[in-house]
Amino acid sequence: SAISISKDEQLKGMIKNSTIAESRFLDSLGMSESEREDKLLKDIVIKAKQKKKNLEKDTGIELSISEEDIKEFVREVEVNRNDYDKDNDNDNQEEEEKGNK
Protein backbone atom coordinates (compact mmCIF):
# COMPACT_ATOMS: atom_id res chain seq x y z
CA SER A 1 0.00 0.00 0.00
CA ALA A 2 1.00 3.64 -0.33
CA ILE A 3 1.24 4.02 3.45
CA SER A 4 3.58 1.02 3.69
CA ILE A 5 5.82 2.45 0.96
CA SER A 6 5.81 5.84 2.67
CA LYS A 7 6.75 4.32 6.03
CA ASP A 8 9.47 2.17 4.38
CA GLU A 9 10.94 5.39 2.95
CA GLN A 10 10.68 7.09 6.34
CA LEU A 11 12.54 4.16 7.91
CA LYS A 12 15.21 4.26 5.19
CA GLY A 13 15.71 7.98 5.85
CA MET A 14 16.28 7.25 9.53
CA ILE A 15 18.70 4.43 8.63
CA LYS A 16 20.64 6.72 6.26
CA ASN A 17 20.92 9.57 8.77
CA SER A 18 21.83 7.25 11.64
CA THR A 19 24.41 5.39 9.55
CA ILE A 20 26.13 8.60 8.42
CA ALA A 21 26.15 10.12 11.92
CA GLU A 22 27.37 6.97 13.63
CA SER A 23 29.95 6.30 10.92
CA ARG A 24 31.40 9.80 11.38
CA PHE A 25 31.52 9.25 15.12
CA LEU A 26 33.25 5.88 14.75
CA ASP A 27 35.73 7.51 12.34
CA SER A 28 36.56 10.05 15.04
CA LEU A 29 37.38 7.16 17.38
CA GLY A 30 39.87 5.81 14.84
CA MET A 31 38.08 2.52 14.23
CA SER A 32 39.19 0.38 11.34
CA GLU A 33 36.85 0.01 8.38
CA SER A 34 35.92 -3.58 9.26
CA GLU A 35 35.35 -2.74 12.94
CA ARG A 36 33.22 0.25 11.92
CA GLU A 37 31.10 -1.80 9.53
CA ASP A 38 30.48 -4.52 12.13
CA LYS A 39 29.47 -1.98 14.76
CA LEU A 40 27.34 0.00 12.32
CA LEU A 41 25.46 -3.08 11.18
CA LYS A 42 24.82 -4.21 14.73
CA ASP A 43 23.77 -0.81 16.09
CA ILE A 44 21.75 0.44 13.12
CA VAL A 45 19.90 -2.87 12.67
CA ILE A 46 18.83 -2.72 16.33
CA LYS A 47 17.64 0.90 15.96
CA ALA A 48 15.92 0.24 12.63
CA LYS A 49 14.10 -2.85 13.89
CA GLN A 50 12.81 -0.88 16.88
CA LYS A 51 11.72 2.02 14.63
CA LYS A 52 10.04 -0.46 12.24
CA LYS A 53 8.20 -2.06 15.15
CA ASN A 54 7.01 1.37 16.36
CA LEU A 55 5.89 2.42 12.86
CA GLU A 56 3.97 -0.85 12.43
CA LYS A 57 2.35 -0.42 15.84
CA ASP A 58 1.39 3.20 15.08
CA THR A 59 -0.02 2.48 11.62
CA GLY A 60 -1.26 -1.10 12.00
CA ILE A 61 0.49 -1.84 8.69
CA GLU A 62 3.32 -4.31 8.28
CA LEU A 63 6.34 -2.79 6.56
CA SER A 64 8.01 -4.69 3.76
CA ILE A 65 11.62 -3.89 4.67
CA SER A 66 13.47 -6.92 6.07
CA GLU A 67 16.53 -7.19 8.30
CA GLU A 68 18.59 -8.14 5.23
CA ASP A 69 17.26 -5.05 3.42
CA ILE A 70 18.35 -2.94 6.38
CA LYS A 71 21.85 -4.43 6.38
CA GLU A 72 22.18 -3.97 2.62
CA PHE A 73 21.04 -0.35 2.87
CA VAL A 74 23.50 0.36 5.73
CA ARG A 75 26.33 -1.03 3.60
CA GLU A 76 25.18 1.05 0.61
CA VAL A 77 25.04 4.24 2.68
CA GLU A 78 28.48 3.51 4.16
CA VAL A 79 29.99 2.93 0.71
CA ASN A 80 28.43 6.15 -0.60
CA ARG A 81 29.04 8.20 2.54
CA ASN A 82 31.76 10.29 0.92
CA ASP A 83 29.27 11.35 -1.75
CA TYR A 84 26.72 12.30 0.92
CA ASP A 85 29.39 14.25 2.79
CA LYS A 86 30.37 16.12 -0.42
CA ASP A 87 26.72 16.92 -1.17
CA ASN A 88 26.25 18.28 2.35
CA ASP A 89 29.44 20.32 2.11
CA ASN A 90 28.26 21.80 -1.21
CA ASP A 91 24.83 22.57 0.26
CA ASN A 92 26.42 24.24 3.30
CA GLN A 93 28.79 26.26 1.08
CA GLU A 94 25.86 27.42 -1.08
CA GLU A 95 23.94 28.47 2.04
CA GLU A 96 26.96 30.39 3.34
CA GLU A 97 27.40 32.13 -0.02
CA LYS A 98 23.72 33.15 -0.04
CA GLY A 99 24.09 34.51 3.49
CA ASN A 100 27.10 36.61 2.47
CA LYS A 101 25.26 38.39 -0.35
C-alpha positions, 0 to 999 in steps of 0.5 A, spaced: 500 500 500 501 507 499 502 508 506 507 502 507 511 504 501 511 511 505 513 508 512 518 504 508 521 510 505 521 514 512 525 508 515 530 508 510 531 515 511 532 514 519 537 508 517 541 513 512 541 519 517 543 514 523 548 510 519 552 517 516 552 520 523 554 513 527 559 512 521 562 519 522 563 518 530 566 511 529 571 515 524 573 520 530 574 514 534 579 511 529 576 505 528 578 500 522 573 500 516 571 492 518 570 494 525 566 500 523 562 496 519 560 490 524 558 496 529 554 500 524 550 493 522 549 491 529 547 498 532 543 500 526 539 494 525 537 494 532 535 501 531 531 500 525 528 494 527 525 498 533 523 504 529 520 499 524 516 495 530 514 502 532 511 504 525 507 498 524 504 499 531 502 506 530 499 504 523 497 497 523 500 496 517 506 491 516 512 494 513 516 490 507 523 492 509 526 486 512 533 485 516 537 483 510 534 489 506 536 494 512 543 491 512 544 492 505 542 499 505 546 500 511 552 497 507 550 502 501 550 508 505 556 507 508 559 505 501 556 512 498 558 516 505 563 520 501 558 522 496 553 524 501 558 528 505 560 532 499 553 533 497 552 536 504 558 540 504 556 543 497 549 545 500 552 548 506 557 552 502 551 554 497 547 556 504 553 560 506 554 564 499 547 566 499 548 569 506 554 573 504 550 576 499 
